[in-house]
Amino acid sequence: MLGVSTPEMVAAVSNEGGLGSLPVGGLSPEVIQQLIRQTQTLTNKPFAVNLFAHAVPPYTEEDIEPMRHLLMQLATKRGYQLDAANLSDFQLYTYHDQIDTLIQEGVSIVSFTFGCLDNTTIQLLKSIGCTLIGTATCVEEALYLQQHSIDLITVQGVEAGGHRGTFIESIPLPQVGLFSLLPQVKSAVQIPCIAAGGINSAQSIKAAFELGADAVQIGTAFIGTEESQAIASYKDKLTAAKDTDTSLTRAFSGRWARGIRNELMSEIEESGVPIPPYPVQNSLIAKLRKLAQQAGDSDYTTLWAGQSAGGTERKSAKEVFLNLVEQYKVLYS
Ligand SMILES: Cc1cc2nc3c(=O)[nH]c(=O)nc-3n(C[C@H](O)[C@H](O)[C@H](O)COP(=O)(O)O)c2cc1C
């Protein structure tokens, strides 16, 4: 979970027998090296490194001017001093810039979302024994990943917090719930599937296994942990969230993602100003998001969360993980 997960969280999960996942989408090779090394000092167990496999769309200063203007206006109204963002300020690293660092640092499990790695990168990673995990939000994407020799698929239901992993753009945004999606993907592919979306209890883990999952992937339930980078007011919103409090939005990043609705989301959506595509909008909004986070202002930052966010606990990552395992054993072993 980029912006939330830390080496401490990743290591806590891996140390207890789970597979921690270190998010590095869009980060520089130098930062990635540092994060991987930090994680390696905290665990000698395997962990995955997670990349974003999207293309960067062409855009110009002119294209972004209306959104830049809106964000300046909103920041001033909220009492934040925001310098105008220039496109030249943004350094957008793609996975092509990052792969060499992963290889140098001895990463053995690479997961990715927002697309599929290209064939050369897939062959390169496989030739050194890397396990590859792709993300699918519909059957067609799952088949695409299988055809490209990906080893496992994260099957992401629409309940899931954060960005949709969607990458086939010729079909309308897949919004399939995990209960419907998982059995259909399982019937279509022959590789293992990891269920993601709304899983936060022994019962939901069991339900995923009953529907054919080979493993489960859990995000939101770890946002409230001590090791998470989320600000306190974000964690509070998660704990208090109702089933209907999240929405899919493009307002924060230019890609569809699920989060708890807040003022900034509504103001951008209701402005009618065109939202630039990912990762442009994500970069444009970054400074405002940072200012809001520094001020503890959960109404002006992103609150990525899934539909099962309510009741998220404030424990250590180790406790959250072990409680799930323990509950599962008590109920089902
Ligand atoms: C705050 C947050 C950040 C996320 N960041 C990433 C990411 O960097 N890479 C990724 O593959 N998935 C990311 N996801 C999606 C998760 O991998 C997963 O699909 C989702 O959390 C599962 O649903 P749940 O949140 O209901 O458990 C993120 C999810 C959240 C909540």
The ligand as an SDF file (V2000), in Angstrom:
LIG
                    3D

 31 33  0  0  0  0  0  0  0  0999 V2000
   -4.0850    2.5830    1.1480 C   0  0  0  0  0  0  0  0  0  0  0  0
   -3.9930    1.5680    0.0710 C   0  0  0  0  0  0  0  0  0  0  0  0
   -2.9330    1.6090   -0.8090 C   0  0  0  0  0  0  0  0  0  0  0  0
   -2.7920    0.6410   -1.8030 C   0  0  0  0  0  0  0  0  0  0  0  0
   -1.6960    0.6590   -2.6020 N   0  0  0  0  0  0  0  0  0  0  0  0
   -1.4700   -0.3730   -3.4620 C   0  0  0  0  0  0  0  0  0  0  0  0
   -0.2330   -0.4620   -4.1610 C   0  0  0  0  0  0  0  0  0  0  0  0
    0.6700    0.3740   -4.0050 O   0  0  0  0  0  0  0  0  0  0  0  0
   -0.0900   -1.5160   -5.0110 N   0  0  0  0  0  0  0  0  0  0  0  0
   -1.0530   -2.4840   -5.1780 C   0  0  0  0  0  0  0  0  0  0  0  0
   -0.8470   -3.4280   -5.9350 O   0  0  0  0  0  0  0  0  0  0  0  0
   -2.2310   -2.3950   -4.5370 N   0  0  0  0  0  0  0  0  0  0  0  0
   -2.4380   -1.3740   -3.6660 C   0  0  0  0  0  0  0  0  0  0  0  0
   -3.6300   -1.3320   -2.9590 N   0  0  0  0  0  0  0  0  0  0  0  0
   -4.6700   -2.3580   -3.1950 C   0  0  0  0  0  0  0  0  0  0  0  0
   -4.3800   -3.6320   -2.3970 C   0  0  0  0  0  0  0  0  0  0  0  0
   -3.3340   -4.3280   -3.0060 O   0  0  0  0  0  0  0  0  0  0  0  0
   -5.5830   -4.5780   -2.3270 C   0  0  0  0  0  0  0  0  0  0  0  0
   -6.0890   -4.8510   -3.6070 O   0  0  0  0  0  0  0  0  0  0  0  0
   -6.7090   -4.0670   -1.4720 C   0  0  0  0  0  0  0  0  0  0  0  0
   -6.2270   -3.3840   -0.3430 O   0  0  0  0  0  0  0  0  0  0  0  0
   -7.5840   -5.2120   -1.0300 C   0  0  0  0  0  0  0  0  0  0  0  0
   -8.8040   -4.7610   -0.5110 O   0  0  0  0  0  0  0  0  0  0  0  0
   -9.0170   -4.3120    1.0310 P   0  0  0  0  0  0  0  0  0  0  0  0
   -8.3850   -2.9610    1.1220 O   0  0  0  0  0  0  0  0  0  0  0  0
  -10.4920   -4.2950    1.1850 O   0  0  0  0  0  0  0  0  0  0  0  0
   -8.3190   -5.3240    1.9040 O   0  0  0  0  0  0  0  0  0  0  0  0
   -3.7880   -0.3670   -1.9630 C   0  0  0  0  0  0  0  0  0  0  0  0
   -4.8670   -0.3940   -1.0760 C   0  0  0  0  0  0  0  0  0  0  0  0
   -4.9930    0.5530   -0.0810 C   0  0  0  0  0  0  0  0  0  0  0  0
   -6.1510    0.4720    0.8530 C   0  0  0  0  0  0  0  0  0  0  0  0
  1  2  1  0
  2  3  1  0
  2 30  2  0
  3  4  2  0
  4  5  1  0
  4 28  1  0
  5  6  2  0
  6  7  1  0
  6 13  1  0
  7  8  2  0
  7  9  1  0
  9 10  1  0
 10 11  2  0
 10 12  1  0
 12 13  2  0
 13 14  1  0
 14 15  1  0
 14 28  1  0
 15 16  1  0
 16 17  1  0
 16 18  1  0
 18 19  1  0
 18 20  1  0
 20 21  1  0
 20 22  1  0
 22 23  1  0
 23 24  1  0
 24 25  2  0
 24 26  1  0
 24 27  1  0
 28 29  2  0
 29 30  1  0
 30 31  1  0
M  END
$$$$
